[in-house]
Amino acid sequence: MDATPLCLVDDVPDGGARVVDAAPVGVPVVLVRRGEQVWAYANRCPHFSVPLDFEPGEVLCYRSQVLMCAHHSALFRFEDGHCIDGPCEGAKLDAVPVRIEEGGRVVLVR
């Protein structure tokens, strides 16, 4: 199974997000972290297909639970990308499969 390195777990703030380039996905990827768990989503809000970040690389997160689209204030849960509030409530972010390898490397799984 091919795996593309994205970053280290410690490069993603605990309770926060980091945007990384992932050429195989076709758009940047937003990594969110809570403790040792990391989830990844295409950096694209399902409401009008705009990036989640207003300033490149700056994705807002609240209470280590949800990330927010900077354009429409939609809120998405870390663990499944489900929109719990906002104009696209009920929609989901496009999940990107990742895993954590030895040494704390987060890799894109293809």
C-alpha positions in Angstrom: 0.0 0.0 0.0 1.4 3.4 -1.0 1.7 6.1 1.6 2.7 9.7 1.1 4.2 11.5 4.2 2.3 14.7 5.2 3.8 15.8 8.5 4.5 14.7 12.0 1.7 14.4 14.5 3.4 17.0 16.6 3.2 19.5 13.7 -0.6 19.6 14.1 -1.6 21.5 17.2 -3.4 19.4 19.8 -7.0 20.6 19.5 -6.2 22.4 16.3 -5.6 22.1 12.6 -2.9 22.3 10.0 -3.2 22.6 6.2 -0.7 20.6 4.1 -0.3 20.1 0.4 -1.2 16.6 -0.8 -0.8 16.4 -4.5 -2.5 12.9 -4.8 -5.7 14.4 -3.4 -5.8 17.3 -5.8 -6.5 20.0 -3.1 -4.7 20.8 0.2 -5.6 18.7 3.1 -6.7 19.9 6.6 -5.4 17.7 9.4 -7.1 18.0 12.8 -5.8 16.5 16.0 -7.1 15.6 19.4 -4.4 14.0 21.5 -2.9 11.2 19.5 -5.8 11.0 17.0 -5.6 12.7 13.7 -8.2 13.0 11.0 -7.8 14.5 7.5 -10.2 16.2 5.1 -10.0 17.9 1.7 -9.7 21.6 2.3 -13.1 22.3 0.7 -16.3 23.3 2.4 -19.3 21.4 0.9 -21.2 24.8 0.8 -20.0 26.3 -2.5 -16.7 24.3 -2.6 -14.5 27.0 -1.1 -11.5 26.4 1.1 -12.1 26.2 4.9 -9.3 28.7 5.5 -9.7 32.4 4.7 -6.0 33.2 5.2 -4.0 30.3 3.6 -3.2 27.6 6.3 -5.3 29.2 9.1 -8.2 27.0 9.9 -10.3 28.0 13.0 -11.0 25.3 15.6 -13.1 25.5 18.8 -12.8 23.5 22.0 -10.8 20.8 20.3 -14.1 19.5 18.9 -15.0 21.3 15.7 -13.4 23.2 12.8 -15.1 26.2 11.2 -15.3 27.3 7.6 -13.9 30.9 7.5 -16.4 31.8 4.7 -19.7 30.6 6.0 -19.1 29.7 9.7 -20.2 26.1 9.2 -19.0 23.9 12.0 -17.6 20.4 11.3 -16.8 17.7 13.9 -13.2 16.5 14.0 -13.9 12.8 14.2 -16.2 12.5 11.1 -16.3 15.8 9.2 -20.1 16.1 9.8 -21.5 19.6 9.6 -23.4 20.3 12.8 -24.2 23.9 12.2 -24.3 26.4 9.4 -25.5 26.7 5.8 -24.5 23.1 4.9 -25.8 21.4 8.1 -26.0 17.7 7.6 -23.3 17.6 4.8 -19.8 16.2 5.4 -16.3 17.1 4.5 -14.5 14.8 2.1 -12.5 12.5 4.3 -8.9 11.7 3.3 -7.5 8.4 4.5 -4.4 8.8 6.8 -2.6 6.8 9.4 0.1 7.4 11.9 3.3 5.5 11.4 6.2 4.7 13.6 8.0 7.9 14.7 4.7 9.9 14.6 4.6 10.4 10.9 1.2 11.1 9.5 0.9 9.6 6.0 -1.7 9.7 3.3 -2.9 6.2 2.5 -3.6 5.4 -1.2 
